[in-house]
Amino acid sequence: MDVGKSWGITNAGFRAIDSLSCEKGYRHWHGDVRPDDTPLEAGLAFTCKLNTQTNFKGRAALECQRKEGISKKLVTLTLEDGSRPLWGLEAIVRDGEVLGYVRRAEYAFSLGRAIAYGYVRRPEGGRVTKEFLSSGTWQLEVMGKRLPASLHLKPPFDPQNLRVKGIYGGQ
């Protein structure tokens, strides 16, 4: 640690890692992704070789899901009110209807507000599309109160992946 002092390096605990991974959109196995979720539903299609001839277990099911569309989708939401904490299991509300529940929640220090991940389904059972997600008004129900929330289609921190590439300007 002495060698890194001039760069501001310091110890960080697991809560910091959880918070940072939430802000950046990195998924956690068991929270964000479980055996009953597919890579397409979790926003992880880029990890599969669907645009190649490579065969893998589950490929046919994923190709079918990609063709027909997904019925649930992992979404990222942040509370508008930066002073309110989230714990997980809060209801995710779109246009007054509960569509799902928060699986993982953290405080996003770089954003100054709580951040949440959870899966949503359409109430009538239709396909969850980008247009459907973008068109609604979102809320999270916290301790019986519905609070305004913002939906993020990309990770709220460094959505273009510039910082991962060492490009820090213009942030």
FENTAMO-V720388 format. One record per run of one state. SS is the DSSP state (H for helix, E for strand, L for the rest). FROM is the first residue (numbers start at 1). TO is the last residue. Records with the same first field share a line. If there is no record, write none. Layout:
SS = FROM-TO + FROM-TO
//
This chain:
L = 1-4 + 8-13 + 25-28 + 30-32 + 34-44 + 48-58 + 69-71 + 80-90 + 95-96 + 109-112 + 122-129 + 136-137 + 143-144 + 153-162 + 166-171
H = 5-7 + 14-24 + 45-47 + 59-68 + 130-135 + 163-165
E = 29-29 + 33-33 + 72-79 + 91-94 + 97-108 + 113-121 + 138-142 + 145-152
//
